[in-house]
Amino acid sequence: MTAITTTWTTAEILKALDLQAVQSGVSDGAAFFPKPGGPELPSHNPATGELIATLIQGNDADYEQIMAASTKAFATLRTMPAPLRGEIVRQLGDEFRKHKEPLGALISLEMGKIYSEGLGEVQEMIDICDFAVGLSRQLYGLSMHSERPGHRMYEQWHPLGPVAVITAFNFPMAVWAWNAMLAMVCGDTTVWKPSSKVPLCAVAVQKIVDRVMARHQMPGVFTLIVGRGKDVGERINHDKRIPLVSFTGSVRMGRHVGEACAQRFGRSLLELGGNNGIIVMDDANLDLALRAVAFGAAGTAGQRCTTTRRLFLQKGIAAGFVEKLKKAYASLPIGSPLEGGILVGPLIDEQAVKDFEHAISEAVREGGEIVYGGKRLEGKGNFVTPTLIKAAKQLDISCEETFAPILYIFEFEKLEDAIAQHNAVAQGLSSAIFTTNIHHSEAFLSAAGSDCGIANVNIGTSGAEIGGAFGGEKETGGGRESGSDAWKVYMRRQTCTINYSTKLPLAQGVKFDI
């Protein structure tokens, strides 16, 4: 892993993204509200604790205004041909390209990712725009043969309505784009409620989007409201005007969102917890596996949904692999993500540090052995040491998702035992095996293998491409975003039958003559 050097300062980032005097966290797609009615929300740099800016959040009245704008815009957007909607998305992608470096730097500043990862997240936004542009000419429906003479059957897809997108702090821009760009080409408007931990990232993106939409005189297609979950989030969950809520976050909150939407017969797209494992066989390319494990477990300071949290090593290579992993961890530079050469940034806030410390304490209490790390770093910021914990058996705490760089290490003899232990958790997002044996790889990918939504061979658990649908099973929520046919969740299916004959035969041979 190599770090990209940057010279961005806080002032330069804010100036490049027109955030110097930012105060409002609410936009109806035409303009930011000068004085939203909610409480103030400070944004801090997790690497230093310093205040970056203070926003004013939205309240109920602000929410009603942006919902009115979103609903009005949908009435127009749904009748626009999909390829024309795709052209607007193409222009959005161009603007994200122009602002890639300051947007990536802002992610590092406010969320704590190293600069190369911040740039990578913005590239995901650009990539999903490209994907959506092509998709705008491929919203295919099927044609079917009717059993009735002189009849034609086919299905078509229509826009669904205003879509709410509730995003988490760890991907403060890309996850919105996964949803919003597909929703746009499908003819849906988007209401965005970002994480309160990273509001500036959302405001910066919204400002860019507002400028593009102003050129087309299309306010309200993309709206933003920064607000508390108990206020704005609950309004979204129970709002019958919103047919789909896309939620990324914890299992606990995802269960609540799903239940609330189901009660009003709305849809929910849930991207929840991950407890991702890598299996390393004794025939694997160990250098390849080592690099994948180190990035998967320590990258983004362990704060990805797809972070590698459990490592299963075949006994023959276990001891040597752990020693190499300890040396790799010792070489990881930890510090401010905008400094050159840094590979591990801070955790998002003080609570995340406490969760890290609690998980380690529980692991030791259950019999786990810390073989590297396990401590908070002294000084400013929310920095911790990436941690390796060996255990003879699966621990209760290792079955939970802790958003921190903790890797639990287990040994196994047979592949089927490793797969069973790998699957014996409530989450089912991402998984990987390292092997050069086709029998092992195919067993891992079979119906009796990994039970995750993502299963990789000889690559790690992190770093999904936008061409494939992203999501997982079990308590991960079952949702799918981004590529493949994930677009279908943003549309409603309609089956059509046309009778071009002069008779009226009924299906299944039913007779009803009058």
N, C-alpha and C positions, 0 to 999 in steps of 0.2 A: 504494500500500500504506500502510495506517495501522496503528500499533501500539496495542494496548490497554494502558492503564496499570494497574499493580497495586501494592499495598502489602504483599504477602505477605513475611514474614520466614521464615527457616528454622525457627525455633522454632514459629511459628504453623502452618506447613504440617505439621510432624510432630505437633503436638497435634491438629489438626483430623482427621488420619487415624489417630490412635492409634498413632503410631510413635515416641513419645518414648523408650520403653525397649526398642525392638525389638532382638532378638538372633538369633532363629532365622529361617532361610530355608527351613524345611520344614514343610508342613502336610498332614495326611492328610484334610483337609476337615472334620474335627471340631475340631481344635485344632493350634496350632503346637507342634512338639516343643520341649521346654524346653532340651535339650542335644543337638543333632544331632552326629553323629560326624565331620564333615568339618572342614577347616581354616577359619580366619577369612577373611572377605572384606571389605575396606574399600570404602566407597562415597564418592567424592569429587565435589565440585562442579567441573565442567569450566571454569566461568567464573573460579574463584578458586583452585582446587587444595585448598580446605579439606575436611577430613574431615566428612562428614555423619553417618555411622553405620558400625558394623562388625557384620556378620552372621556367623553360623556356618553353613557349608554342610553339605549332606547327604553321606552316604557310602553304601556298598553296603547296609548294614543298614537305613538310613533308606529307601533306594529300595525295598527289599523290603516294608517296612511300607506305604508309600503305594501300591505296586502291589497289595498284598493288599486295601487299602481300596477301590481303584478297581475291582478285579475283582469284589469283593463287591457294590459299589454297582451295577455294570452288571447283575447278575442281577436286581435289582429295577427299575432304571430302564427296561430294555428292554420290560418288560411294562406300563408306565404308558402310558395313551393319549397320543398326541402333543399334543393340545390342552392336556392338563394339564401336560405338560412345558413347553409354551409359556407357560402362566400363570406358572410359576416364572421363566422368562426375562423376562416382563413386569415382575415384581417386582425382578429384578436391574437392569433398565433404570431403574426408579424410583429405586433406591439410587444408581446412577451419576449420575442427575440431581441428587440431593440433594448429592452430593459432587463435582460437576463442577469447581467453582473450585479447591478444594485439590488435587484430582487433577491438574488442568491445571498448577497451580503446581509440583507435585512433578515433573512431566515437565520443566518448565523448569529446576528446581533440579538434578536429577540427570542429565538428558540434554543440556540446553542449548538446547532450542527456545525461541523467544520465546513469551511467555505466550499470545498469540492462537492460535499453533499448538498449544500444549499444550491449550488449551480445545477446539480443533478436533479433536484426537485423541480426547479424552473424548467429544465429540459423535459421533464415529464409533462408539464403543462403544454409545452410546445408540441410534443409528440402526440398528446391526446387531441390537440387541435387538428393536426394533420390526419389522424385517424378519423376524426369526426367529419372532416371535409369529404373524405372518400365515402364514408358511411352515408352522407346526405344523398347520395345517388344509388344507395343499395338497401333501402328500407323495404325489403322484399316481402311479399305475401305469397302464399302457395295457391295454386289452382288445383282443384280436385274434380274427378269425374263424378257426375251425378248419376244416381240409379234411375232417375226419371228422364224419359226421352224429351228432347227439346229444352233441357235445362243446363245451365252452367253454374258451377260453384267455385268460389274463390274466397280467400281471406285477405283483408287489408288491415293496416295499422294506422290509428289516428292518434294525435297528441292527447296527452292525459290531463294536463292542467298545470297550475302552479306547483312546483316541486320544492319542498324544503330540504336544504342540505345543512346538516349539523356536523361540523368537523372538529377533529381533535387537534391538540397542540403539536403533535409530533410530525405531521405533514400539513402545515398551515396553509399551503397553497394548492398542492397537487391534488389532494382528495376532492377539494371543491371543483377543480377543473375536470377530473374524471367524471363527475356527475353533471356539472353545468354545461360542458361542451356537448355531451351526448344528449342531454335534455334539450339544448338549443336546436340541434339539427332535427330532433324528434318533434319540435314545435312547442315545447314547454317553457314557461318562464321559471326562474329560480329565485327562491328566497334563501339567503345565506345567513346562518347563525354560526359564527366561528367560535372557537374556544376563547374564553376570556383571558387565557394565559398568553395569547399571541394576537392581540387585536390589530396591531399595526400592520402585520402581514396581510390581513384581510382588507384593511383600508387601502393599502398601496395597490393591491390588485383591483379593487373596486374603482379606484380613481382612473386607472388605465382603461378598464372596461367602460366606464361612463363616457370617456372621451370618444371611444369607438362608436358606441351606440348613439351618441349625439350627432355624429356625422350622418347617421341613417334616420335620424329623428324617430328613434324607437326607445323612449324612456320606459322603465318598468320591466324590461325583459330580465335584467339582472338587478336584484336589490340586496341590500345588506342591513342587518341589524345586530349590533353588538349588544348583548343583554344577558341578564342572569338567567340561569336555567329554570329556576323556580318561577320566573315571570314569563319571559319570552319563550323559553323551551316548552313550558307547559301549554302556552297558547298554541304553539305549533302542533303539539301532539294531539290536541283535541279539536283542531280547526277543520271542519268539514269541507272548507274550500280548498284544502290541500290534500289531493288524492294519494300523494306519495311522500313519505318522510325518509330521507336517506340519513342514517345516523352512524357515525364512527365514534367509538368510545368504549367504555367499560361494559362488562357483561351485566352488571347490576342495572346500569342506566338503560342499556339496550333492551333488557327484559321489560322495563317500564315503558319504553317507547313502543315496543311491539304490542304490548297489551293495550295501551291507550289507543293506538291506531286501529287495532282489531275491533275494539269496542264500537268504533264508528264506521267499521267496514272500510277503513283506509288501508293502503299498502305501506309496508315498511321494508326498507333495504338496510340490513344490519351488518356492519363490519365491526366485530367485537374482539374479544381476547384471543391471544395466540400464546401457545406454550410449545414452541417449535423445537424439534429434535433433529439431530444429525446422527446417523449410524455410520461408523467407519469400520469396514471389514479389513482383515489382515492382508488381503490382496490389493488394497487400495493404493493409489498414488498418494503417498502420505504428505508430500510437499504441497500438493494441490489441496488436500483436505485441511492441512494446517492453516493455509491462507484463508480458506473459506470459513473455517471455524473462528479465527481471530476477528475477521471483519463481521461475521454474523453475530458474534457475541459481544464485541466491544464497540463496533461501529454505532454511531449516533448515541453513544453512551448507554446502549442497551434499551433505547426508547423507541424502537420500531415495533410495529405489530408483528413483524416477521423476524425479530431478533432471535438468534439461537440461544435457547435457555437450557437445553438438555443435550448432553453428548454421550453417546453409547459407543464404547470402544471394545472391539474384540480382544480377548485377553492377551493374545500373543503380541499385540503391538501397544497395549494400553500404557505400560510404564514408560516406554520410550516416547510415546506421543505426548504424554502429560509433561514430561521434561522439556520437550521442544516447545510446547505451548507456554510453559512458564517463562522460557527465554523470550518468546515472541511478545508476551505480555509485558515483560520487563523493558522491552524496547519501544513501547508505545508512548509517544510524547503526549502528555496531558496538559491542557491549558486553554486559554482563550481561543475560541474557534476562528477568530479573524487574524490570529498570529500565524506566521509562516511556520510550516513544519509540524503543526499540531494535528494529531490524529484522533484524540478523544477529548470532547468538550464537556461541558457541565450537564448535570441533571437540571430539569426545568425549574424546580423550586425547592424550598426547604422541606416540604412534605415528601417530595420524592426521595430526598436524602434520608429522612426518617424511615420511609418504607424500605429502603436499601438496608439500613441498619437493623431493622426489625427482621427482615428475611434472613439475614446472616445469623442473627441471634437464634432464630428458630431452627435454622439448619444445624447449627452446632448442638443445640439442645436435643435434636432428634438423632444425633450421632454422626453428622457430617463433619468432614475434616477440611479446614481451609488450607489449601496448598499454595494459594497466591492471593494477595490483596486483602480485601475485607475491611478497608478503613476509609474514613473521610479524610480528605486532604486539608491541611491547615491553611488559613488565610481566607481571602475574599472568594465569593462564588460558591456554587453548589457542586464542587468537584469530589469525586470518589475514585478509588482505585478499582479498575476492572478485577473481578474476583473469580477464582476457581475453587469449587468445593467438590471433593470426592465423597462418594457415599456407597455403602455396600448394597443398599436397596433404595427404591424410590421413597422419597421423603414426602410428608404431607405438604410442606412448604414448596417443594419442587413441583407439586401438582397445581400450584397457583401461579398466576402471572404477576411478576414483579417488574415494573418498568424501570429497570436498572441493569448495569452490566454484571450480572451474576450468572455463571455457567455451572450447572450441576453435572458431574461426571460419573458415569456408571460403567461397569464392565459386563460383558456377556460372552457366552461360548457359542451359541447357535443363533442364526439369523432369526428364526421364528420366535425365540425368546426376546430378542431385541425389539422386534416388531410389536409383540404383545405388550411389552413395557412401554414402548413408544406411544402406543394407542391408548394406554390406560390413564388418560387424563381427560378432563371435560372439554378441552379446546381442540380444534381441528383445523388450523389455518395452513401452516407451511411445514414442509418436511424434506429431508434429503438423505441420500445414501451415497457413500463413496466406495466404489468397487470397480474392478476390471473384469468381473465375472458376470456374464450376461444372465446366468441363472439367478444370481443374487439381485441384479437390477430388475429383472422381470418379476421376481417374487415380490419385491418392494412395491412395484407399480400395479400389481394384480389386485383383484377384488378382495383378496385376503391379506393385502399388504397395508400400506399407509392409509389411514382413514381421513387424511387431510384434503382440503380443497386444492392444495398445491403440493406436488410431489416431484422432486428433482433428483437427478442422478449426476454425480460428479460436479455439482455446483451447490452453493450454500442455500440457506433458507431465505436470505434477503436478496432484494434486487429484481423484483418482478418486472417484466416488460409489459407495455400497454397493449400489445396485440392479443394477449391472453386475458380471459376474465379473471379478476382478482377476488378472492374470498375463500371462506372455509365453512366447515360443517360443525355440528354439535353446538357448543356454546359460543362458537365464533359467529353464529347467527344465520348462516346459509345464504347470505347476500352475495351478489356478484356485481362488480363494477368494472369499468374500463373496457377492455376489448371483447373479442368474440361476438356473441349475440346478447351481450349485457344490455344493449339498447332496448330490448323488448320490455324491460321493466318500466321504462319511461313512456310507454305507449299502451293504448287499449286495442285489443284485437276484435275485429268484426268479421263474422262469417256472412258472406253474401251469396244468395241464390237468385239467378235470373231465369225466368221462364220466357223463352222466345217462341213457344209453340202456341197453338190455339186451344190446347187442352189443359186440364188441371189434375194430373195424376198426383196422388198422395204418396208419401214415403212409406216404406214397409208394406206396400200393397193394400193399405187401408182403403175401404170403400165408404163413401159418404155422399151418395147421389141425392140431389133434391130436384 
